[in-house]
Amino acid sequence: MVPFITEKDDPMTSPANTLSFSSSPQPLAPWDSAAYPNYLPHPHRSYRRLLWASLGLTVLLFVALDRLIPWMSPLMLLFIIMVGYMVWLGIQLKRVPATHPQPLVDSELASAPWVSILVAAHNEESVVTGLLDNLRSLIYTHKEIIVVNDRSTDATATVLEQYVAQLSAEEKSHITLVHRSEGQTPGKSAVLNEALQLAKGDLIAIFDADARVATDFLNQLVPYFNETTVAGVQARKQVGDYHRNWLAECQGVEMTMDAYIQEGRDTLAGAVEFRGNGQMVCRKALQRVGGWNEATLTDDLDLSTRLHIAGYTIRFCSQAKVLEESVPQYGGLLRQRRRWGEGSLVRYLDYLRPVFQSPYVSVRDKADLIAYLIEFLLPIWVVVDAAYLLVLEFWVRDPNHWHLWMTLFALPGLGVFFYGLIISSLRRFERHLGWVETLRQATVTAFYLVVLWIPVVWWVTVRLMTDTHKPFDWGKTQHVGMQPA
């Protein structure tokens, strides 16, 4: 196995730099804001004008495209881009074998870097002790666990205190318990920044309170950091209680589809992203981009983008799996995905210019990030396209029938495309399913994606277009514990 890398280059002259690790716990070096560029956006930025300007440009694009290429509709253009990108991704996945380092074996653990495991717990009395049992069972030796009780109003504080009290002195030395009081900055990013000040490890692992992993989880992720540009690794997320109801099953299939896309990005050295749970990041790289952004709703996506802008790489490890609890009710799921959608769209609005301006983001990575912006454009363009056709028909009285037919073809075409993407994902990661079960799950999940994500994207876009300042609204997901099948 390649020995753990040593630092040789200055981070600013070589942003895609090598990083040094130690098998002994190290205190956090003080942050020197003058030494590194400011990658964090303004915390009170308004997106209203930007979105209205984008809508105006969209209308101009529709008019220009209608005049220059009358047989092509904008919706068909999006369809061609999305299908072309995913077909290319699928072909590359079959042609290019994924390369993953071998997990650490027992003889290598003594020289492995120290890992600090951070857990943010807000009203997690039902699940947090189960996670601590799980983390303590990890066979990785150089680790510590930092649990932050974030302003909980249930019995989380008592449950944690009682749990730590029954541990031996040796076990207590590897667990740090922190209580945050009401009035402190809310949100997971603020919790993680506070925990980071106590962390002693060179590598930082992040888990949600409902997470469950195999005992060799850290052994699988740590070797990725032997690559000199790697600043983070994301494990494959899975729903642990997929049998709970049809919504839980669909969330599981949705995560399988995400794993398919993430693995494709990883294979092609694209812009792999963190998913908030079961991720690991190099502390030095994290510090160099300013830590976690406390003004974002999606700490994982925000950090991923800033690391890419700074020239770092994030890898995806499909072999390491992190189980998490599903959201069994549609209302709770809608709130969760609304937060994800808002945070994701704001991330694009905050960093689109830096992504294009950064000399360390390749053209392929830029195209990769833009391809995923289309998920927000699609529902908007459907409505704008319909409105534009109505104006041509009834106001201008100059209908473009080619435009109409292309739009009518693109809509079912997009449905077939997403359906095929779901099937491809299931066949890659869930080959034990028969074809009948694969088609059933794909059909139900396709319906689920329509009734979930289209309302979410519209709600988020309209909200940001009408609000002067975006208020911080975390939208906490309630956890009750995963029940075995």
N, C-alpha and C positions, 0 to 999 in steps of 0.2 A: 504494500500500500504506500502511496505517496505521502511523505511526512507533511505535517501541517505547515502551511506556508508562512513565510516571514515577510515583514514589511520592508520594501526596498525603495518605494517611490513616494514623493510628496503627493498628498491627495489632490492638490489643486493643479499641479502640472501633469498628473496622470489620474484623472477622476476614476477611471476604471482600474482602481489600484489594487495592489496586493494588501492583505490584511494579516496582522500577526495575532496569534492566539497563545494562551498560556493555560497549562493544566492546573494552575493555582488561582484561587479567587483574587481578583484585582479590584481596587476601588475605582469608582467612576472618575475619569479625568474631568476637570472643570471645562465647561463649554466656553469657547472663545468665539463670540459672535463676529468679531472683526476678521477672523482668520478664514471664514468660509462664507460663500454667498448666501443670501437670504432666499431660501426656497419656499418659505411660507407665504400664502396670500394674505391680504388684509382681512382681519377677522370680521369686519362689518361691511363687507362689500355688497353692493346692490347689483342684482342681475337683471333688473327690469328693462333698462334701456338696451342692454346687450341682446336680450332675447327678442325685444321688439324690432331691433335693427336686423337681427337674424331672420325674423319673419319677413321683413321687407325685402331682404336680399333673396329669400326663397321665392317670393312672388315675382321678382325681377328675373330670377332664373327660369321660372315657369314660362314667362312671356318670351324670353330670349330663346329658350329651347323650342318653344312652339313655332317661332319664326324661322330659326336656323335649321332645325331638324323636325319638320312637321309630323313625320311618321313615328317620332319617339316621344313617349310621355315620361315625365320625371319619375313616376312610380316604376315604370319599366326599367329606367336607368338604375334605380336603387336595387331592383330585383336582379339585374345583370351583375352588379357589383357584389351583392351578397352571395348569390349562387356561385359566381366565379371564384370568390375568395374561399368559400367552404369546399368547393370541388377541388381546388388546388390544395387546400389543407388536407383533405382526405387522401388525395393521391400521394402527397408527400409522406403522410403517416404510413402508407403501405410501402413506399419506396425507401424511406430513410429510417433505419432502425433507431429506436430510442436508446440513448446511452445514459446509464445510471451507475454511479459508483457502488461498490460492494459495501454492505453494512459493516460497521465495526464489529470485530470479534473480541472475545474476553481479553486476549493478550494485548490488544491495542487500547483498552480503556484507560490504562494507567497514564498514557501520554495524551489522552484526548482533552480538548479544551473544556473549561468550566462553563456550564449552562445554567442560567438563571431562568426559572419558570415563573411567569407572571400570570396571576389570575385576578380578574376584576369581578367582584361579586356584589350585585345590588339586588336585595330581596331574593336570595338564593338558598333559603333555609332547607329546601327539599332535596337539593342536589349537590351542594358544595362539599359535604363530607365524603360523598361517594367519589367525587373527583379527586379529593386528597388521598383517599385509599388507593385509587388508581395510579396517581402520580408517584406515590411512595413505593409502588411495586415495580417501577421502571428499573431495569437492570443497569442503566447508565450510572456510573459511580460519582462523577464530578458534577453534582447538581445541587441546587437549592430551590426552595419553593417560597415565593412571596405572594401572599393572599391579601388583597385589599378589600375590606368591607366598606363599600362605597355608599354611605348615607342610608343604609338599609332601615326600613321601618317595620320589618318583620323580625323574626328571631334569629336572623343570620349571625349577628354579633355573638349572641349567647351560644349558639350551636358551635361556632368556631372556637370560642374560648374553651368550651367544654371538651372539644375534640383535642386541642393542643394540650390541655391540662393532663390528659390521660397518657400522653406520650412519654417515652423515656427521655432522659437528659440528652442523650446522643441524637435521638430523633428530633428533639426540639431545636437543636443547634442548626438543623437544615431547613427549618420552617420559620418564616417571619410573618407575623400577623400585624396588619395595619388597619386602623379604624379611621375613616374620614367622617367628619361631622357635617351637619346641615350648614349650608352657606358656602361651602367650598365649590369650586368649579365643577359642574356636572359633566357627565360623559365619560366614555371609556378612554378616550385619548388623555384626558386629564389624570385619570387613575393610573394609566400606564406610565405617564411621565413622572408621576410621583414615585411609583414603584421602581422606576429605572434608577432613581437617585440612590436606592438601597441595594441595587443589584451588584453582584461581584463577578458575574460571568462575562466572558467575551462574546458569548452567544445568548440571545434572548428568545425564549420560547413562549408563545402566547396561547392560552387556552380559555375558552368560555367555561362557565361553571358546570354546564351539562355535558362536557366532553368526556369521551372514553377512548383510550388508545391501548394498543398492544404493549407488552412489557419491553419490546425492543424498539419502540418508536423513535427515541432519540438516537439510537445506534444507526438508524437508517437515514436520518436527516443530516447529521453532523458531517459525514464525509463529503457532502456537496461543497463545503466551504474550502476544500482543497483547490478548487478552481479559483484562479486569482481574481476574477471579476465578480464572483458570486457574493451578494450581500444578503440574500434571503432564500428560503425554501418554503414552499407551500405543500402540505400533505393533501391527499385526496379526501374530501369531505363526503360522508355518507349519513343517511338518516338511520338512526338506530332502532326506531320504532315504526318502520314503514308499514307494518301490519295494522296500525292503529285505526286508520280509516282511509278513504280514497284520497283525501287531501295529503295525508302523510306519504302515501305511495307515490303521488305525483311529485312531491318535493324530492323524494328519493331519485326518481327518474330525472328530474331537473338537475340535481347534483351530478348524476351520471353524464348528462349532456355537457355540463360545465367541465367535468373532468376530461371529456373527449376534446373539447376546445382547448383547455389548458395544456393537455399533453401535446396537441398539435402545435401550439405556440412554443412549447418547450423544445420540441423536436426541431423546429425551424429557427431556434434562437430568437423567438419573438418576445413580445411584452407580456410574460407571465405575471399574474397579479396575486397578491395575498387575498385570502378569504376570511380573515379575522379570527379563525379558530384552527388550531393545529398548524401554526406557522412559526418559523424561526428566522431571526434577523441578526446580522452582525451588529454588535453594539457600536463599534466605531463608525460604521456606515450610517447607522441610525443617527448618531450624534452629528455627523458631518452634514446631514440634510435638515437638522434642526429639531429632531425628535418627532413626536406625534403632534399633529395639528389639532389643537383643542377647539377649533371653530368648525370642525367638519362633523358630519353625521356618519361618515364611513371612514374610519381610521385606516382600514386596510387598503382601500382603493387609493386614498390620498397619499399614503406612504409609498405605495407601489409606484405611483406616477413620479413622485419626487426622486425616488431612487433611480428610475430609468433616466430622468432628465440629467441626473448627476453622473451617469455613465456606468451604473451598476447593473448587474444581471440578477434576475430572480428565477429560480428553477422550480420545477413541479415534480414531486415524487408521488407517482401513482401507487407505488408499493406500500407506502405508509398511509394508513387510513385513520381518520378521526371520526368517531361516531358522535352525532349530536341529536338532540330531541327535536321532533317535528313541531309545527304549530298546527293543532288539530282543527281550529275554527277559522272560517273564512275571514271574519272581522279582524282577528289578531294577525292573520297572515297578511291581510291587506295593509295594516299599519306597519308591519315589519318591512314589507316590500316597498311601501311608500318611502320609508326612511332610506332603504337601499337605493331606490330610484332617484330620490332627491340628492343624496350624497354623490351618486355616480354622475348625474348631470352637472352638478356644481363642480365636481372634479374636472370635467371637461372644460367648463367655462373658465375655471381658475388657471388651468395649465395648458390649454391648447396652444397659446402663443409660445410659452417656454419650451414645449415639446418641439415645435418647429424651429425655434431659435437655437436649441441646444446642439452643439457640435458633436456631442457624444451619443445622440439618439440616431441610429441608422435609418435610412430611408425605409427599410423593411419594417422597423419598429414603428415608425411614424404612420405608415400605411396600416399596420396592424391596429394601432390605437384608434385611428380614424374609422376603420371598419366597424368597430364596436360602438361608435357614435351613432351609427345608422339605426340602432335599436330605438333611439329617441326620435330620430327623424321620421321613421316609418309611419307611426300613427298620425303625426302632424301633417305629413305630406299627403296622406290619404284624404284628409279633410280639405286641405288646401287644393288638392287636385280636383276633388268633387266641386268645390266652390268655383274654381276656375272654369270648369266645363259648363257649369250652370250660367256663368257670366257670358261665355261665348255663345251659348245657345239662346238665351232669352234677352240679353242686354245688347251685346255687340251684334248678335244675329249672324255670326260667322262661325258656325260649328266646325270643329276639326274632328272628323270621324276617325281618322287614323289615331289621334290622341285617345279618343274614347275607347277604341278597340284594344289599343295597347294597355290601357289602364284596366279594362275588364279582364284581359289575359293575365296581367301581373298579379292581381289580387288572389285568384285561386292558385296561381303559380307559387306565390309566397307560402301559401298554406301547404302545398305539396312539398316544397323545399324544407320547411320546418319539420314536417312529418318524417321526411327521409332522414333528417339530421338526428331526430330522436331515435329512429330505428338503428342507424349506424352506431350511435353511442351505446345503445343496449347490446348490440351484437359484439361490440369491442370489449365491454367490461362485464357484461352479464350473459355470457354465452351459454350458461346452464339453462337459461329460459328457452323454451321451445318457441317456434315461430308464431304459434297461435297466441301464446302469452305475451310475446314481444309486441305483436300487432295490437293486442288489447291495451297494454300499458301505453303504447305510443298514441293510440287514439284518445284515450282518456286524458293523457298529459297534454296533447295538442289543444283539447278543449280547455283544460285548466290554464294553459299559457295565455289563451285569448281572453278569458274572463278575468284574469288576474293582471297581466302586464299592460294591456291596452288602457284600462281605467287608471292604472298607476302612472303611466307615462303622461297621460293627459292631465291628471290631477296635479302632478308635480310641475309640469310646464306652465299650466295656467296659474298656479300658485306663485311661482317665481316671477311670472310676467306681471302680476298684480300687486306683489308685495315690494315695498321700498327696501326693507331690511328683512332678511330671513331670520326668524326667531329660532332659537335652538330647541328642538323637539326630539327627544331621544326615541320615544316609542318603544318602551321596554317590552321584551318578550318574556312572558311568564313560563317558568319551568316547574314541572311537577315530578319529573323523573321518568326514565324510559322503562317500560314494562317488557319483559321478555316475551317472545312469541309463544 
